[in-house]
Amino acid sequence: MAYVDLAVYAVPTANKEVFVAHAKAMARLFKKHGALTVNDCWGDEVPAGEITSLPMAVQCADDETVAFSWITWPSKAARDEGWVKAMPEMEAMDHSQPMPFDGKRMIFGGFETVVEI
């Protein structure tokens, strides 16, 4: 079954267009290196919790919006190979503009698919 990378971010709401442009560039890069799908989502209804929540997990401020992304790969091996190939291109990208979110508050992980219907 497929392998999935997931990331959750707190993005300054004013940076939505910059985030979308960044996400499109990254999607093209990951698709070039074997990703089956790349999905980026902008929070529309993401409630704050009392004990835990997505906004709490990424320390989302009042002027920020929770966004998340997932990349579907054919397998973990394809994902590992895709990341190795993508890294030099990411490092070579123009970094004159700052990231559209605080990467220190990003949460991410890789997941093995166990049910796919």
N, C-alpha and C positions, 0 to 999 in steps of 0.2 A: 504494500500500500504506500501511498504518498507520505512525504515528510513535510512538515510545516514549520516555518519560522514565524514567530509572532513578536510584535513590538508595540508598546503603548507609550504615548508621549503626552506631555503638557505643552501645548503650542500657544504662544501669544496669539490671541484672537486676531489681532491686527496683521499677523503674518500668514493668514490663511492662503493667500495667493502665492506667496513665496514657498510655503509648505507644499502646495499642489505642484508647483513647478519642480521643486526638489524631488518630490515623489515620482513624478513622471520620468525624470532623468534616471532615478534609481531603478524604476520599473524596466525601462529599456535595457539598462545594464544587466539586471538579473535575468531578464528574458533571453538576452544574448548569450548568457552563460548557463542556460538550461532550465530556468524556472518555467513551470507550466502556467502559473497565474501569479499575478502580483495585485494585491488589493490594498488600497489606502482609504481610510474612512475618517470622516470629521464628525465629532460628537454632536448629536442633536438632542438627545434625551439621556443624559448621563448623571443620575442623581448622586449627590454627596451622601455618604453614609455616616453612621454614628460610630461603628466599630471598624468597618473596612469598606472601601469602595474604590472604583477606578480613579476618581479625582484624588483621594487620599493617597493611593499607591504611588502616584507621580507628583504629589505635592502641588496640585493644580491651584493656581492663584485665581482671584476673581476676574482678572483680565486675560485668562487663558482658557483654552478649550482642550478637552481630551480628544486625542486622535489615536487610531491604531492601524497597524498594517499587518498583513500576513502574506507570506510567499509560499506557494505550493510547489514542491519539487517532486520528481518521480520517485526519489528514494533519498535516504540519508547520504549515501555515497555520492549521488548526483549533487546534492546540496553542498557537501564538503568540497567537492571538486569545483562547483560553481563559485563558491566564495573565494577559493584560492585563485581562480582566474579573474574574478572581479576586483579583488583587493588592489592590484597594481593600478588598475584604471581609476579606482576611487581615490587612491593616493595622488594620481596625476591630475585630478580634476582641479578646476580653478577654485581655490579656497579664499579668494579675496572677499567673498561675502560670507558672513557667519552662518552657521547652521540655523534653520528656522525654528529650532527648539533647543532646550537645554539637554544635551545628551547625557549629562550626569543623572538626570531624573528619569531617563528612559528605562523601562523594564522590558526584557526580551528573553526569549528562550526558543529552543527547538523541540518539536513534538512529533512523536511517532503516531500516525493515524491508526486507531484501533477499531473504529466503526466508520464506514462510508456507505451511505445509502443513495 
